[in-house]
């Protein structure tokens, strides 16, 4: 996205979709982060890609549940195989314990060499990778 689009994308009435004239995902994510003493930053360069950084104060009273991040990541990965996905999830616990999970789909797609991410054995492998990546989170949440 160019700088003008990045500035406009937090407006719920801005979307690239043609089926509807609203796009609530990014504006709602930004509002949720800000309600929990956090922030949303978008870094984008045309032709290179877009990165969205979202911070939440984990212990904040108004922080909404984050939902099932494992399935969200998997859904994004499988639904848009044309995108090079880099997922980073970091959690700093109440006692400053740190959990970080990073996933780059490039090596997986290269190894698969054209085999669909929707193949049952591939899906199970990806589920396991995400499950293990998030499993330590439960150990540090107090």
MDTraj code that builds the backbone (N, CA, C; nanometers):
import mdtraj as md
import numpy as np

residues = "UNK UNK UNK UNK UNK UNK UNK UNK UNK UNK UNK UNK UNK UNK UNK UNK UNK UNK UNK UNK UNK UNK UNK UNK UNK UNK UNK UNK UNK UNK UNK UNK UNK UNK UNK UNK UNK UNK UNK UNK UNK UNK UNK UNK UNK UNK UNK UNK UNK UNK UNK UNK UNK UNK UNK UNK UNK UNK UNK UNK UNK UNK UNK UNK UNK UNK UNK UNK UNK UNK UNK UNK UNK UNK UNK UNK UNK UNK UNK UNK UNK UNK UNK UNK UNK UNK UNK UNK UNK UNK UNK UNK UNK UNK UNK UNK UNK UNK UNK UNK UNK UNK UNK UNK UNK UNK UNK UNK UNK UNK UNK UNK UNK UNK UNK UNK UNK UNK UNK UNK UNK UNK UNK UNK UNK UNK UNK UNK UNK UNK UNK UNK UNK UNK UNK UNK UNK UNK UNK UNK UNK UNK".split()
xyz = np.array([
    [0.0840, -0.1179, 0.0000],
    [0.0000, 0.0000, 0.0000],
    [0.0883, 0.1239, 0.0000],
    [0.0424, 0.2268, -0.0671],
    [0.1149, 0.3531, -0.0624],
    [0.0795, 0.4262, 0.0673],
    [0.1513, 0.5341, 0.0975],
    [0.1334, 0.6060, 0.2241],
    [-0.0091, 0.6598, 0.2404],
    [-0.0695, 0.7049, 0.1320],
    [-0.2066, 0.7564, 0.1396],
    [-0.3050, 0.6461, 0.1792],
    [-0.2897, 0.5286, 0.1209],
    [-0.3774, 0.4162, 0.1541],
    [-0.3578, 0.3727, 0.2986],
    [-0.2336, 0.3672, 0.3446],
    [-0.2052, 0.3306, 0.4835],
    [-0.2747, 0.4270, 0.5782],
    [-0.2714, 0.5549, 0.5484],
    [-0.3355, 0.6552, 0.6337],
    [-0.4874, 0.6394, 0.6343],
    [-0.5450, 0.5925, 0.5238],
    [-0.6904, 0.5811, 0.5117],
    [-0.7450, 0.4466, 0.5598],
    [-0.6619, 0.3432, 0.5676],
    [-0.7107, 0.2080, 0.5919],
    [-0.7707, 0.1892, 0.7321],
    [-0.7436, 0.2808, 0.8242],
    [-0.8041, 0.2697, 0.9567],
    [-0.9461, 0.3252, 0.9599],
    [-0.9916, 0.3820, 0.8487],
    [-1.1287, 0.4316, 0.8346],
    [-1.2185, 0.3138, 0.7960],
    [-1.3254, 0.2872, 0.8715],
    [-1.4118, 0.1723, 0.8409],
    [-1.4824, 0.1815, 0.7058],
    [-1.4836, 0.2987, 0.6449],
    [-1.5503, 0.3134, 0.5161],
    [-1.4527, 0.3094, 0.3993],
    [-1.3346, 0.2586, 0.4253],
    [-1.2332, 0.2407, 0.3220],
    [-1.2056, 0.0918, 0.3092],
    [-1.2171, 0.0397, 0.1887],
    [-1.1886, -0.1014, 0.1641],
    [-1.1515, -0.1199, 0.0178],
    [-1.0803, -0.2261, -0.0093],
    [-1.0481, -0.2595, -0.1491],
    [-1.1490, -0.3586, -0.2058],
    [-1.2379, -0.4070, -0.1209],
    [-1.3389, -0.5020, -0.1673],
    [-1.4409, -0.4334, -0.2567],
    [-1.4984, -0.5109, -0.3452],
    [-1.6007, -0.4562, -0.4345],
    [-1.7401, -0.5027, -0.3948],
    [-1.7495, -0.6012, -0.3047],
    [-1.8805, -0.6541, -0.2662],
    [-1.9487, -0.5697, -0.1597],
    [-1.8698, -0.5023, -0.0770],
    [-1.9232, -0.4142, 0.0267],
    [-1.8395, -0.2876, 0.0308],
    [-1.8967, -0.1836, 0.0872],
    [-1.8263, -0.0556, 0.0908],
    [-1.7656, -0.0253, 0.2278],
    [-1.7594, -0.1258, 0.3153],
    [-1.6976, -0.1067, 0.4467],
    [-1.5924, -0.2140, 0.4682],
    [-1.4933, -0.1795, 0.5486],
    [-1.3888, -0.2727, 0.5880],
    [-1.3604, -0.2518, 0.7352],
    [-1.4123, -0.3398, 0.8188],
    [-1.4055, -0.3164, 0.9628],
    [-1.2875, -0.3834, 1.0327],
    [-1.2192, -0.4763, 0.9675],
    [-1.1157, -0.5533, 1.0350],
    [-1.0078, -0.4696, 1.0999],
    [-0.9393, -0.3879, 1.0229],
    [-0.8298, -0.3076, 1.0769],
    [-0.8815, -0.2004, 1.1740],
    [-0.9900, -0.1274, 1.1431],
    [-1.0390, -0.0285, 1.2400],
    [-1.0793, -0.0911, 1.3741],
    [-1.1431, -0.2083, 1.3711],
    [-1.1818, -0.2726, 1.4964],
    [-1.0598, -0.3238, 1.5728],
    [-0.9609, -0.3760, 1.5023],
    [-0.8386, -0.4214, 1.5680],
    [-0.7661, -0.3038, 1.6342],
    [-0.7603, -0.1914, 1.5650],
    [-0.6974, -0.0709, 1.6213],
    [-0.7720, -0.0244, 1.7465],
    [-0.9042, -0.0215, 1.7407],
    [-0.9845, 0.0214, 1.8558],
    [-0.9649, -0.0732, 1.9741],
    [-0.9604, -0.2037, 1.9479],
    [-0.9405, -0.3013, 2.0552],
    [-0.8043, -0.2823, 2.1212],
    [-0.7011, -0.2590, 2.0408],
    [-0.5668, -0.2379, 2.0960],
    [-0.5628, -0.1112, 2.1812],
    [-0.6220, -0.0039, 2.1310],
    [-0.6194, 0.1231, 2.2044],
    [-0.6991, 0.1153, 2.3341],
    [-0.8042, 0.0336, 2.3376],
    [-0.8816, 0.0154, 2.4609],
    [-0.8006, -0.0558, 2.5687],
    [-0.6967, -0.1266, 2.5292],
    [-0.6134, -0.2013, 2.6234],
    [-0.4736, -0.1397, 2.6315],
    [-0.4669, -0.0079, 2.6272],
    [-0.3414, 0.0656, 2.6372],
    [-0.2386, 0.0167, 2.5355],
    [-0.2841, -0.0146, 2.4166],
    [-0.1954, -0.0619, 2.3109],
    [-0.2020, 0.0276, 2.1894],
    [-0.1561, -0.0262, 2.0780],
    [-0.1516, 0.0522, 1.9562],
    [-0.1458, -0.0397, 1.8354],
    [-0.1769, 0.0142, 1.7201],
    [-0.1665, -0.0564, 1.5934],
    [-0.0850, 0.0307, 1.4994],
    [0.0197, -0.0265, 1.4417],
    [0.1044, 0.0445, 1.3464],
    [0.1084, -0.0341, 1.2167],
    [0.0994, 0.0355, 1.1051],
    [0.1038, -0.0278, 0.9734],
    [0.2278, 0.0215, 0.9003],
    [0.3080, -0.0726, 0.8529],
    [0.4268, -0.0427, 0.7745],
    [0.4051, -0.1059, 0.6377],
    [0.4108, -0.0268, 0.5316],
    [0.3838, -0.0815, 0.3997],
    [0.4619, -0.0078, 0.2931],
    [0.5084, -0.0844, 0.1947],
    [0.5743, -0.0279, 0.0772],
    [0.5171, -0.0975, -0.0453],
    [0.4706, -0.0187, -0.1432],
    [0.4162, -0.0794, -0.2650],
    [0.5164, -0.1758, -0.3285],
    [0.4674, -0.2926, -0.3624],
    [0.5512, -0.3929, -0.4263],
    [0.6365, -0.4741, -0.3313],
    [0.6431, -0.4337, -0.2035],
    [0.7254, -0.5062, -0.1068],
    [0.6421, -0.5803, -0.0037],
    [0.5325, -0.5210, 0.0408],
    [0.4480, -0.5885, 0.1389],
    [0.4039, -0.4957, 0.2497],
    [0.3252, -0.5523, 0.3389],
    [0.2666, -0.4776, 0.4495],
    [0.2881, -0.5547, 0.5785],
    [0.3214, -0.4815, 0.6835],
    [0.3354, -0.5403, 0.8164],
    [0.2466, -0.4609, 0.9114],
    [0.1689, -0.5329, 0.9905],
    [0.0845, -0.4689, 1.0910],
    [0.1329, -0.5154, 1.2272],
    [0.1717, -0.4202, 1.3114],
    [0.2139, -0.4487, 1.4481],
    [0.1013, -0.4064, 1.5406],
    [0.0580, -0.4976, 1.6271],
    [-0.0496, -0.4679, 1.7213],
    [-0.0011, -0.5039, 1.8608],
    [-0.0153, -0.4092, 1.9527],
    [0.0235, -0.4316, 2.0919],
    [-0.0991, -0.4168, 2.1801],
    [-0.1103, -0.5061, 2.2776],
    [-0.2147, -0.5015, 2.3798],
    [-0.1474, -0.5131, 2.5155],
    [-0.1961, -0.4427, 2.6148],
    [-0.1520, -0.4695, 2.7510],
    [-0.2297, -0.5922, 2.7954],
    [-0.1598, -0.7032, 2.8104],
    [-0.2255, -0.8316, 2.8367],
    [-0.3134, -0.8282, 2.9600],
    [-0.2677, -0.7627, 3.0652],
    [-0.3416, -0.7635, 3.1919],
    [-0.4467, -0.6534, 3.2012],
    [-0.4641, -0.5750, 3.0952],
    [-0.5598, -0.4642, 3.0985],
    [-0.7025, -0.5164, 3.1113],
    [-0.7790, -0.4533, 3.1970],
    [-0.9170, -0.4941, 3.2231],
    [-1.0031, -0.4942, 3.0973],
    [-0.9781, -0.4029, 3.0059],
    [-1.0602, -0.3909, 2.8854],
    [-1.0084, -0.4691, 2.7656],
    [-0.9007, -0.5493, 2.7836],
    [-0.8494, -0.6269, 2.6703],
    [-0.9480, -0.7379, 2.6375],
    [-0.9898, -0.7389, 2.5117],
    [-1.0816, -0.8439, 2.4673],
    [-1.0039, -0.9741, 2.4482],
    [-1.0729, -1.0872, 2.4601],
    [-1.0046, -1.2146, 2.4307],
    [-0.9527, -1.2118, 2.2870],
    [-0.8332, -1.2645, 2.2665],
    [-0.7736, -1.2608, 2.1342],
    [-0.8296, -1.3679, 2.0420],
    [-0.9046, -1.4607, 2.0950],
    [-0.9617, -1.5654, 2.0110],
    [-0.8609, -1.6754, 1.9825],
    [-0.8890, -1.7526, 1.8838],
    [-0.8065, -1.8678, 1.8500],
    [-0.7018, -1.8255, 1.7470],
    [-0.5874, -1.7800, 1.7946],
    [-0.4838, -1.7304, 1.7050],
    [-0.4282, -1.8399, 1.6157],
    [-0.4200, -1.9624, 1.6670],
    [-0.3681, -2.0727, 1.5863],
    [-0.4517, -2.0919, 1.4606],
    [-0.5827, -2.1011, 1.4774],
    [-0.6704, -2.1217, 1.3619],
    [-0.6782, -1.9980, 1.2729],
    [-0.6659, -1.8797, 1.3320],
    [-0.6655, -1.7574, 1.2515],
    [-0.5440, -1.7552, 1.1602],
    [-0.4258, -1.7836, 1.2157],
    [-0.3039, -1.7887, 1.1338],
    [-0.3175, -1.8934, 1.0247],
    [-0.3648, -2.0113, 1.0616],
    [-0.3775, -2.1203, 0.9638],
    [-0.4755, -2.0825, 0.8528],
    [-0.5860, -2.0216, 0.8885],
    [-0.6852, -1.9803, 0.7890],
    [-0.6266, -1.8780, 0.6919],
    [-0.5557, -1.7791, 0.7440],
    [-0.4930, -1.6794, 0.6569],
    [-0.3916, -1.7442, 0.5635],
    [-0.3112, -1.8328, 0.6164],
    [-0.2074, -1.9000, 0.5383],
    [-0.2674, -1.9821, 0.4244],
    [-0.3695, -2.0614, 0.4543],
    [-0.4299, -2.1505, 0.3555],
    [-0.5174, -2.0734, 0.2564],
    [-0.5863, -1.9706, 0.3048],
    [-0.6776, -1.8953, 0.2182],
    [-0.6036, -1.8082, 0.1169],
    [-0.4813, -1.7703, 0.1485],
    [-0.4054, -1.6810, 0.0599],
    [-0.2639, -1.7344, 0.0392],
    [-0.2512, -1.8469, -0.0321],
    [-0.1175, -1.9038, -0.0528],
    [-0.0274, -1.8168, -0.1403],
    [-0.0853, -1.7207, -0.2113],
    [-0.0046, -1.6320, -0.2953],
    [0.0720, -1.5281, -0.2130],
    [0.0338, -1.5114, -0.0872],
    [0.0977, -1.4149, 0.0014],
    [0.2129, -1.4828, 0.0747],
    [0.3242, -1.4119, 0.0894],
    [0.4346, -1.4626, 0.1714],
    [0.4073, -1.4176, 0.3142],
    [0.3683, -1.5126, 0.4007],
    [0.3279, -1.4820, 0.5367],
    [0.4451, -1.4951, 0.6327],
    [0.4622, -1.3936, 0.7149],
    [0.5557, -1.3962, 0.8269],
    [0.4742, -1.3631, 0.9508],
    [0.4535, -1.4608, 1.0360],
    [0.3758, -1.4402, 1.1580],
    [0.4710, -1.4301, 1.2762],
    [0.4552, -1.3263, 1.3569],
    [0.5297, -1.3140, 1.4805],
    [0.4302, -1.2863, 1.5917],
    [0.4400, -1.3640, 1.6972],
    [0.3539, -1.3452, 1.8139],
    [0.4445, -1.3390, 1.9347],
    [0.4309, -1.2337, 2.0134],
    [0.5144, -1.2202, 2.1315],
    [0.4254, -1.1878, 2.2497],
    [0.4523, -1.2554, 2.3613],
    [0.3780, -1.2312, 2.4840],
    [0.4776, -1.2122, 2.5964],
    [0.4639, -1.1019, 2.6676],
    [0.5471, -1.0774, 2.7852],
    [0.4562, -1.0910, 2.9058],
    [0.4861, -1.1872, 2.9916],
    [0.4011, -1.2175, 3.1062],
    [0.4147, -1.1175, 3.2194],
    [0.3344, -1.1383, 3.3231],
    [0.3329, -1.0498, 3.4386],
    [0.4681, -1.0424, 3.5084],
    [0.5449, -1.1478, 3.5022],
    [0.6765, -1.1525, 3.5657],
    [0.7879, -1.1321, 3.4625],
    [0.7545, -1.0692, 3.3497],
    [0.8470, -1.0421, 3.2395],
    [0.8989, -1.1681, 3.1715],
    [0.8248, -1.2785, 3.1841],
    [0.8585, -1.3963, 3.1057],
    [0.8214, -1.3641, 2.9614],
    [0.8988, -1.4169, 2.8685],
    [0.8798, -1.3808, 2.7292],
    [0.8554, -1.5065, 2.6460],
    [0.7498, -1.5048, 2.5667],
    [0.7222, -1.6120, 2.4721],
    [0.7178, -1.5487, 2.3344],
    [0.7905, -1.6048, 2.2395],
    [0.7841, -1.5542, 2.1035],
    [0.7709, -1.6708, 2.0084],
    [0.6782, -1.6567, 1.9163],
    [0.6569, -1.7572, 1.8126],
    [0.6713, -1.6862, 1.6795],
    [0.7547, -1.7422, 1.5923],
    [0.7756, -1.6848, 1.4600],
    [0.7551, -1.7948, 1.3573],
    [0.6817, -1.7626, 1.2503],
    [0.6585, -1.8598, 1.1433],
    [0.6734, -1.7899, 1.0086],
    [0.7587, -1.8456, 0.9249],
    [0.7801, -1.7977, 0.7882],
    [0.7334, -1.9096, 0.6958],
    [0.6337, -1.8811, 0.6125],
    [0.5801, -1.9876, 0.5264],
    [0.6687, -2.0177, 0.4058],
    [0.7689, -1.9339, 0.3804],
    [0.8555, -1.9533, 0.2641],
    [0.9210, -2.0907, 0.2573],
    [0.9910, -2.1336, 0.3628],
    [1.0546, -2.2663, 0.3582],
    [0.9538, -2.3807, 0.3421],
    [0.8362, -2.3667, 0.4003],
    [0.7333, -2.4716, 0.3874],
    [0.6877, -2.4812, 0.2426],
    [0.6552, -2.3669, 0.1819],
    [0.6093, -2.3673, 0.0427],
    [0.7192, -2.4172, -0.0507],
    [0.8436, -2.3812, -0.0221],
    [0.9551, -2.4267, -0.1047],
    [0.9699, -2.5787, -0.0959],
    [0.9592, -2.6325, 0.0237],
    [0.9698, -2.7776, 0.0430],
    [0.8547, -2.8504, -0.0254],
    [0.7341, -2.7939, -0.0167],
    [0.6171, -2.8578, -0.0779],
    [0.6231, -2.8545, -0.2302],
    [0.6923, -2.7578, -0.2871],
    [0.7132, -2.7488, -0.4311],
    [0.5844, -2.7690, -0.5115],
    [0.4823, -2.6864, -0.4776],
    [0.3576, -2.6907, -0.5535],
    [0.2472, -2.7751, -0.4918],
    [0.2779, -2.8551, -0.3907],
    [0.1736, -2.9324, -0.3223],
    [0.0886, -2.8339, -0.2421],
    [-0.0418, -2.8502, -0.2485],
    [-0.1345, -2.7581, -0.1844],
    [-0.1211, -2.7592, -0.0324],
    [-0.1347, -2.6401, 0.0258],
    [-0.1378, -2.6284, 0.1721],
    [-0.2625, -2.6934, 0.2307],
    [-0.3616, -2.7222, 0.1451],
    [-0.4871, -2.7833, 0.1901],
    [-0.4804, -2.9354, 0.1972],
    [-0.3705, -2.9947, 0.1540],
    [-0.3562, -3.1404, 0.1654],
    [-0.3665, -3.1781, 0.3128],
    [-0.4427, -3.2831, 0.3473],
    [-0.4643, -3.3179, 0.4883],
    [-0.3359, -3.3335, 0.5700],
    [-0.2339, -3.3974, 0.5151],
    [-0.1106, -3.4154, 0.5927],
    [-0.0381, -3.2821, 0.6125],
    [-0.0461, -3.1937, 0.5145],
    [0.0156, -3.0623, 0.5272],
    [-0.0594, -2.9797, 0.6313],
    [-0.1926, -2.9823, 0.6253],
    [-0.2732, -2.9097, 0.7242],
    [-0.2438, -2.9578, 0.8652],
    [-0.2322, -3.0872, 0.8838],
    [-0.2039, -3.1409, 1.0170],
    [-0.0660, -3.0963, 1.0644],
    [0.0314, -3.0971, 0.9736],
    [0.1652, -3.0492, 1.0091],
    [0.1598, -2.9028, 1.0535],
    [0.0900, -2.8183, 0.9760],
    [0.0804, -2.6760, 1.0092],
    [0.0075, -2.6546, 1.1413],
    [-0.0990, -2.7307, 1.1640],
    [-0.1704, -2.7212, 1.2925],
    [-0.0761, -2.7521, 1.4082],
    [0.0048, -2.8558, 1.3915],
    [0.0990, -2.8955, 1.4961],
    [0.2033, -2.7859, 1.5204],
    [0.2544, -2.7266, 1.4141],
    [0.3525, -2.6185, 1.4274],
    [0.2919, -2.5030, 1.5075],
    [0.1694, -2.4626, 1.4726],
    [0.1054, -2.3529, 1.5443],
    [0.0706, -2.3923, 1.6873],
    [0.0234, -2.5139, 1.7078],
    [-0.0100, -2.5619, 1.8420],
    [0.1132, -2.5556, 1.9318],
    [0.2265, -2.6056, 1.8817],
    [0.3501, -2.6022, 1.9603],
    [0.3996, -2.4593, 1.9810],
    [0.3824, -2.3763, 1.8806],
    [0.4281, -2.2380, 1.8908],
    [0.3552, -2.1585, 1.9968],
    [0.2297, -2.1909, 2.0187],
    [0.1504, -2.1186, 2.1181],
    [0.1389, -2.1929, 2.2507],
    [0.1886, -2.3146, 2.2615],
    [0.1672, -2.3954, 2.3813],
    [0.2324, -2.3357, 2.5051],
    [0.3468, -2.2682, 2.4916],
    [0.4117, -2.2127, 2.6086],
    [0.3403, -2.0893, 2.6617],
    [0.2507, -2.0302, 2.5823],
    [0.1767, -1.9125, 2.6268],
    [0.0988, -1.9435, 2.7548],
    [0.0347, -2.0595, 2.7586],
    [-0.0481, -2.0950, 2.8735],
    [0.0338, -2.1078, 3.0009],
    [0.1613, -2.1391, 2.9878],
    [0.2466, -2.1576, 3.1040],
    [0.2797, -2.0259, 3.1748],
    [0.2768, -1.9129, 3.1035],
    [0.3180, -1.7883, 3.1680],
    [0.2024, -1.6939, 3.1998],
    [0.0820, -1.7249, 3.1568],
    [-0.0321, -1.6376, 3.1874],
    [-0.0749, -1.6654, 3.3308],
    [-0.0820, -1.5592, 3.4100],
    [-0.1162, -1.5730, 3.5526],
    [-0.2563, -1.5260, 3.5761],
])
top = md.Topology()
chain = top.add_chain()
for i, resn in enumerate(residues, 1):
    res = top.add_residue(resn, chain, resSeq=i)
    for name in ("N", "CA", "C"):
        top.add_atom(name, md.element.get_by_symbol(name[0]), res)
traj = md.Trajectory(xyz[None], top)
